[in-house]
Amino acid sequence: MKRVLVAGCDGQLGRCVRSLVEGRADYSGIYAGLHASEAAGAVRLDVCDAGAVEALVARMKPDYVVNCTAYTNVDGAEDDAEACRLLNVDGVRNLAEACSRHGARLIHVSTDYVFDGTGSRPYIETDPTNPVSVYGRTKLEGERQVERILPGQSVILRTAWLYSVYGRNFVKTMLRLGTERDEIGVVADQRGTPTYAPVLAEAVLRVMDSVEWHPGLYHLTGKGQTTWYDFTREIFRIAGVGNCAVKPLTTEQYPTKASRPAYSALDTGKFERVFGMEIPGWEDSLRRFFVDINR
Ligand SMILES: NC(=O)c1ccc[n+]([C@@H]2O[C@H](COP(=O)([O-])OP(=O)(O)OC[C@H]3O[C@@H](n4cnc5c(N)ncnc54)[C@H](OP(=O)(O)O)[C@@H]3O)[C@@H](O)[C@H]2O)c1
């Protein structure tokens, strides 16, 4: 029986990982969230509290820790760099150090926003990073903490444009706006790849299921690439939203606090080769989202 501690169990990814672990007889899950309650079968854990992280890992002795926590408000981070750093750097370090002391392996999640977006083909793991936002910089520092503290005992999965039936995300926001407005403007000059959180959660399980341990850095997103504009058009097409026009905007026409990479598609070939997982195209996953949300 493998013991898995899921930190951040109430976030989009955390809920998807939890649901997969709960469905498996060969795993025993320990679920920890910032606002978790015992009634929900979870324990409270602030990963920024080094003592609390140490105590939980020492007590539960997990084989794996899956870090689903993060400060994910990309624009908010520009005004609140301290809070962002506390979670995306110090919180990650706390988890990595506790794993190191107690012999647990860490599966950590990072982002396409570690790149500056000046590339023109999908980024591979060895491409140089150059984040252009506070969020991206702190996520990159978090990666480095993991690599420094747990070399050989960690897997880092960089993902992108994450959405799910849970919480707040781009797909759910567009669906809401599609019913509220006659027209919306969406950025059409940023390319990347939407990732359905259950697919990323399946990849996390694949890492833990693997007979051989394959530590290192991997890219894990949906397959293919698109723009926020075309993504929105596909969301509306599948959902049958017909009364809201989608207007393409340039990044300049839609200024945000944080800069975002213009191109951030990630090459998932390494993960697919090493773990033998077939990753679905982003359009297929979007259709799956609609099946799941209408259940
Ligand atoms: N969302 C995206 O588009 C995207 C894109 C690329 C990469 N990623 C990465 O993918 C991973 C998962 O993202 P997600 O979208 O699932 O995130 P999410 O839904 O925002 O969930 C993050 C979780 O972290 C928890 N948390 C916040 N502060 C904490 C603390 N001090 N201690 C413990 N937990 C704390 C939050 O709890 P509360 O909700 O209770 O505050 C929340 O449950 C992250 O590493 C993120 O950087 C996400």
The ligand as an SDF file (V2000), in Angstrom:
LIG
                    3D

 48 52  0  0  0  0  0  0  0  0999 V2000
   -4.4530   27.2960  -12.7630 N   0  0  0  0  0  0  0  0  0  0  0  0
   -3.6750   27.3790  -13.8480 C   0  0  0  0  0  0  0  0  0  0  0  0
   -4.0780   27.8590  -14.9110 O   0  0  0  0  0  0  0  0  0  0  0  0
   -2.2680   26.8510  -13.8020 C   0  0  0  0  0  0  0  0  0  0  0  0
   -1.4470   27.0210  -14.9060 C   0  0  0  0  0  0  0  0  0  0  0  0
   -0.1400   26.5270  -14.8640 C   0  0  0  0  0  0  0  0  0  0  0  0
    0.2980   25.8800  -13.7100 C   0  0  0  0  0  0  0  0  0  0  0  0
   -0.5210   25.7490  -12.6470 N   0  0  0  0  0  0  0  0  0  0  0  0
   -0.0010   25.0820  -11.4510 C   0  0  0  0  0  0  0  0  0  0  0  0
   -0.7910   23.9280  -11.2170 O   0  0  0  0  0  0  0  0  0  0  0  0
   -0.8450   23.6690   -9.8180 C   0  0  0  0  0  0  0  0  0  0  0  0
   -2.2890   23.4720   -9.3800 C   0  0  0  0  0  0  0  0  0  0  0  0
   -3.0130   24.6720   -9.6730 O   0  0  0  0  0  0  0  0  0  0  0  0
   -4.5770   24.7910   -9.3560 P   0  0  0  0  0  0  0  0  0  0  0  0
   -5.1980   25.5580  -10.4710 O   0  0  0  0  0  0  0  0  0  0  0  0
   -5.1200   23.4590   -8.9880 O   0  0  0  0  0  0  0  0  0  0  0  0
   -4.5310   25.7340   -8.0770 O   0  0  0  0  0  0  0  0  0  0  0  0
   -5.7470   26.2560   -7.1960 P   0  0  0  0  0  0  0  0  0  0  0  0
   -7.0300   25.6940   -7.6720 O   0  0  0  0  0  0  0  0  0  0  0  0
   -5.5700   27.7290   -7.0690 O   0  0  0  0  0  0  0  0  0  0  0  0
   -5.4430   25.5660   -5.7880 O   0  0  0  0  0  0  0  0  0  0  0  0
   -4.4020   25.9630   -4.9810 C   0  0  0  0  0  0  0  0  0  0  0  0
   -4.6710   25.4130   -3.5890 C   0  0  0  0  0  0  0  0  0  0  0  0
   -3.6240   25.8550   -2.7240 O   0  0  0  0  0  0  0  0  0  0  0  0
   -4.2230   26.0990   -1.4720 C   0  0  0  0  0  0  0  0  0  0  0  0
   -3.4000   26.9440   -0.6280 N   0  0  0  0  0  0  0  0  0  0  0  0
   -3.2430   28.2870   -0.6920 C   0  0  0  0  0  0  0  0  0  0  0  0
   -2.4140   28.6910    0.2800 N   0  0  0  0  0  0  0  0  0  0  0  0
   -2.0560   27.5790    0.9830 C   0  0  0  0  0  0  0  0  0  0  0  0
   -1.2510   27.3510    2.1190 C   0  0  0  0  0  0  0  0  0  0  0  0
   -0.5900   28.3440    2.7180 N   0  0  0  0  0  0  0  0  0  0  0  0
   -1.1420   26.0820    2.5940 N   0  0  0  0  0  0  0  0  0  0  0  0
   -1.8010   25.0810    1.9860 C   0  0  0  0  0  0  0  0  0  0  0  0
   -2.5760   25.2290    0.9030 N   0  0  0  0  0  0  0  0  0  0  0  0
   -2.7030   26.4690    0.4200 C   0  0  0  0  0  0  0  0  0  0  0  0
   -5.5250   26.7660   -1.8240 C   0  0  0  0  0  0  0  0  0  0  0  0
   -6.3800   26.6780   -0.7040 O   0  0  0  0  0  0  0  0  0  0  0  0
   -7.6300   27.6900   -0.5740 P   0  0  0  0  0  0  0  0  0  0  0  0
   -8.4140   27.5470   -1.8290 O   0  0  0  0  0  0  0  0  0  0  0  0
   -8.3210   27.1880    0.6270 O   0  0  0  0  0  0  0  0  0  0  0  0
   -7.0150   29.0460   -0.4480 O   0  0  0  0  0  0  0  0  0  0  0  0
   -5.9900   25.9110   -2.9770 C   0  0  0  0  0  0  0  0  0  0  0  0
   -6.7330   24.8110   -2.5180 O   0  0  0  0  0  0  0  0  0  0  0  0
   -0.1300   24.8420   -9.1530 C   0  0  0  0  0  0  0  0  0  0  0  0
    1.2000   24.4700   -8.8750 O   0  0  0  0  0  0  0  0  0  0  0  0
   -0.1340   25.9190  -10.1990 C   0  0  0  0  0  0  0  0  0  0  0  0
    0.9410   26.8260  -10.0640 O   0  0  0  0  0  0  0  0  0  0  0  0
   -1.7930   26.2040  -12.6620 C   0  0  0  0  0  0  0  0  0  0  0  0
  1  2  1  0
  2  3  2  0
  2  4  1  0
  4  5  1  0
  4 48  2  0
  5  6  2  0
  6  7  1  0
  7  8  2  0
  8  9  1  0
  8 48  1  0
  9 10  1  0
  9 46  1  0
 10 11  1  0
 11 12  1  0
 11 44  1  0
 12 13  1  0
 13 14  1  0
 14 15  2  0
 14 16  1  0
 14 17  1  0
 17 18  1  0
 18 19  2  0
 18 20  1  0
 18 21  1  0
 21 22  1  0
 22 23  1  0
 23 24  1  0
 23 42  1  0
 24 25  1  0
 25 26  1  0
 25 36  1  0
 26 27  1  0
 26 35  1  0
 27 28  2  0
 28 29  1  0
 29 30  1  0
 29 35  2  0
 30 31  1  0
 30 32  2  0
 32 33  1  0
 33 34  2  0
 34 35  1  0
 36 37  1  0
 36 42  1  0
 37 38  1  0
 38 39  2  0
 38 40  1  0
 38 41  1  0
 42 43  1  0
 44 45  1  0
 44 46  1  0
 46 47  1  0
M  CHG  2   8   1  16  -1
M  END
$$$$
